[in-house]
């Protein structure tokens, strides 16, 4: 959430308690957001933006070489 990013950016100059008290936010929400930040980043790293669809989709599983490439050819030669 944007508000928790604000707290994260300003926590070195002001105490988290003070920021949350002044703005009327719950500290527990900030700490929960911070705890789960790494998990969200890991999930985001496993997804790619699907152009035109307006949503993210999981990366396809399978070989990384194009079909017919030497890495996928049974004989190791290309036609």
Secondary structure by P-SEA (a helix, b strand, c coil): caaaaaaaaccccccaaaaaaaacccaaaaaaaaaaaaaaaaaaaaccccccccccccccccccccccccccccccccc
